[in-house]
Amino acid sequence: MLNKIFLIILFFSLNKEIFANAAQPGIWNAGGMGNFSLLYPEDSSSYKKIQMVGEKVSIILYKGYAVVKGEYKMYNDTKDTIIIKTGYPLNTNFKSETKDMHRAEIMFDSLYGLRVLVNSAPVNLIPEISDNNAGSVHNSNWYVWNNTFAPGVTTVITVYFIVNTNGSIVREGYVKDEINGFIYILETGSTWKQPILNGEIRIKLEEELTTDDIKGLKPDSVFKTDPKGNLLQYNFHNISPAEQDNVIITYNEKVEDLDFDNVLSHKEILFNKADELSGKEINSEAFSSKKFNSPYEVESTDWGSLLLILSIVGIPVLILSLITIAVIVFAFWLYKRYKKRKAV
């Protein structure tokens, strides 16, 4: 009997760890991006000669998708003209393991409507194949363009695109939430000469979304919020970005009837709104700190684990309870019998 009791206690002490590892916890299939990064290993020495002196990313979150404008100021501090290929991956993913063993996976399904300008002039994009595994990104298919960096000159690269955020899943053990998720891989900027001198990430919520619709944000401590304008802002200076600097945001439930083709048909309007957000003068005094939950938190109840636990321990617990009750009743009966005999 003692062995059974010991096994039950042991099961309860370990079940949290057992069920947490039943499925890889984390965020899966999120929409997202990083800044354009290294494509060919032979260009790596050239990358380290070019510094990102300015980075400004404007993100508009809608129900089911996000619109992004990225502006990058790249300075060539050498005396030579540097010509290299840069680009974004597509049809691939980025998997990042955090310190708490959660994994974040971005699906570079496509950067829909991708538009690239170098010094305000549009460039031609060329899909290319690469077997290179640069950093943490598995590079298969890429949107590629040629960049020429003149000596002692700052080259401005501007990108626009739309990503689908509607297929995201937050998982913990046997339970999952279907939500919207967006990830910005800031660490891909580490392929350039370090550090990044100045940067800003601003996020605006649209389509009746507010900051209250944000389910989780990481890193939480760096963003300031303006609830009235439904804005978030993160300014940084002189950083060499690492994994912990990547921005992960979850918001709103999955949109069941999202017409993404219709969304893409309005890309010019959406890109104009991204321009408005990027050019907007922001009053820093309107911003304040706000505590957000972890984007890895699951809100749904883990009924599967609960039912499994009950099915495994239910009968032993019931038997133990009946035995305990029987022992108590028997002890009470003996006590009453003893008192009765003593009275006689």
HUCOR-V484863 format. One line per field, one symbol per residue. psi: psi as a letter, one per 30 degrees, with the letter a starting at -180 (. if undefined). burial: b if it has 24 or more other ideal C-beta (glycine too) atoms within 12 Angstrom, else e. A space follows every 50 residues. Layout:
psi: ???
burial: ???
//
This chain:
psi: eeeeeeeeeeeeffeeeefegekjkakkgllalllkakekeffeeeeffk kjfkkjkkkkkljflkkkkkkkjkkjglgkkkjlklakllhalkkkklfg glkkkkjiekikgkkkkjhfkklkkjklkkgkikbgkjjdklkklkkkjk kgkjkkkkkklkkkgfgkkkkjbgllkjakkkkjifffffflkllkeklk kkkkkahgklfffjelkkkeffklkjeeghkkkjklkhkjkaeffkkkkk lllkjehkieeeeffgeeeeeeeeeeeefkkkjfffklkkkllkffkkfl kieeeeeeeeeefeeeeeeeeeeeeeeeeeeeeeeeeeeeeee.
burial: eeeeeeebeeeeeebeeebbeeebbbbbbbbbbbbbbbbbeebeebbebb bbbbbbbbbbbbbbbbbbbbbbbbbbeeeeebebbbbbbbebbbbbebee ebbbbbbbbbbbbbbbbbeeeebebeeeebebebbbbebebbbbbebbbe eeeebbbbbbbbbbbbbbbbbbbbbbbbbbbbbbbbbbbbbbbeebbebb bbbbbbbebebebbbbbbbbebbbbbeebbbbbbbbeebebebebbbbbb bbbbbeeeebeebbeebeebbebbeebbeeebeeeeeeeeebebbbbbee ebeebeeebeeebeebeeeeeeeeeeeeeeeeeeeeeeeeeeee
//
